[in-house]
Amino acid sequence: MRIQTAQDLIAQTEALAEPIANPEFFIPETGQIRWVDALRDLQTASGLVEDKDFAAYLLMAPSSLSELLRGKVEPNARVKLLILNHLGFYTIQSALFFLMNDEHAASLQRAAQRQAKKIANQNSEKISNQTK
């Protein structure tokens, strides 16, 4: 299965008649969105300098915002839609299109990480068995 590139996604979005306001927030290799960078850009654009004020704007606890900004957790769907709106996706169709592609790319990445971990564990077991 071929992963769509950011250029593919941009071309498809152009077909939806919505330009991408900030293509620098997309990872070219995977088409995923750099959520933390986009969230920081949204904070700057909103004029809310203090994280506490920005958290209130997003209707979330400051501690939850802190985890988002440190990349510890993924934004929930509501925050992702706010970010996508900020990035210039004004119709739900194009926003959902990008959310689905982002989630698909993320799921492929998680699957590859699980597979790599499984292979590493198997190799470790083989080495352990050979040294006995």
C-alpha positions, 0 to 999 in steps of 0.5 A: 500500500502506497502512503500518500505524500503531502504533495498528493494530499495538497493536490487532492485538497486543491480539488476540494477547492480549499488551499492549504494555508500552511503546508509547512505543518505537513510531514512530506514523507507521510502526509501527517500533520505536525500537530504540536507545531500547528498548535503553537502557530494557532496559539500565536495567531490567537494572541494568547501568550500564556498557556493557561489562557490558550488552554481556556480558549481550547476548553481544556486543562492547562496540564492537558495543553502542556502534554499536547505541547510537549508531544506526550499525547495526540490532540483530540478530534475537537482540537484537531478540527480547531487546528485544521480550521486555523490551517485553512480547512473551512469545510468539514469535508476537507478537514475530515479528509486530512484527519483520515489521511493523518490517522491512516499514516499514523496507524501505518507508523504504529504498525511498523513500530510494533513489527520492528519491536517484535523482530527485535524481541525475536532476535534477542531471544535467538541470541539468548538461546544461542549463548546457552 
